[in-house]
Amino acid sequence: MSSQQLIVWGVGTSRTMRVHWLLHELALPYETRPIGPRTGETTQPEYQQINPKQKIPVLQHGDFTLSESFAIVSYLRDISDVLAYDSYQQSLQGRATYLEWASFILMELDATSLYVMRRHRDLSEIYGDAPNASDAAQKYFDKMIRSVDGKIPPSEGFLWGASFSEIDILMTSCLDWAMHYDLDLTENAVAYKAGMNSRPGYQSAFAHNYR
Ligand SMILES: N[C@@H](CCC(=O)N[C@@H](CS)C(=O)NCC(=O)O)C(=O)O
């Protein structure tokens, strides 16, 4: 991988956790700029130059800047050779399934369910109180997570192919978030989440992200 410096902007949220977790799994050296959401730090002119969306996380790699947690973890995996892709993960169907998982987790679990609850329940003073929308989002999460229950492996397995990947990071971040909201997870999902949460990379990243 290129020797240019890696800098991660952002700590303290489930989206920033995705990036720190993968960096800890890959054992890549990096610097953290520990800014948080809604602290005023993301609206500073210096940060708006880096990310006009005023959101965290952001990755800087030399003079390359990247936002969006999923794009960042995909990029980080590709610049490191620590997690080799297995033959399924390299196949046409394997790549399509990768996109299927990522779209599902980011759209159905994150954006349409958990983030709606976050915005219109926890952050209602900013985004507006919308109890019907957040109740419906909670029911939708229950339905969506059950729709993939048969594909969630037991505690020792992985979601995509035969090895750990950024798909496990995306899913675990949503399951952690759901557990934090006391949502009703299936036994399978709870066991899978526990397996992921016990990884040394998860634990060191957790301590770093939620300092
Ligand atoms: N789709 C983006 C979402 C990023 C996002 O919404 N970040 C939140 C924290 S989890 C944020 O920066 N909020 C700051 C704010 O709204 O002021 C990603 O996955 O990176």
The ligand as a Gaussian input file, in Angstrom:
#p B3LYP/6-31G(d) Opt

LIG

0 1
 N      -24.023000       8.144000       4.920000
 C      -23.029000       8.711000       5.805000
 C      -23.720000       9.233000       7.047000
 C      -22.811000      10.106000       7.837000
 C      -23.551000      10.749000       8.980000
 O      -24.757000      10.963000       8.949000
 N      -22.806000      11.081000      10.012000
 C      -23.391000      11.694000      11.178000
 C      -22.867000      10.997000      12.422000
 S      -23.265000       9.293000      12.423000
 C      -22.926000      13.129000      11.261000
 O      -21.844000      13.448000      10.839000
 N      -23.747000      13.992000      11.795000
 C      -23.304000      15.325000      11.998000
 C      -24.379000      16.287000      11.968000
 O      -25.479000      15.921000      11.484000
 O      -24.101000      17.384000      12.403000
 C      -21.974000       7.666000       6.146000
 O      -22.298000       6.473000       6.176000
 O      -20.821000       8.040000       6.381000

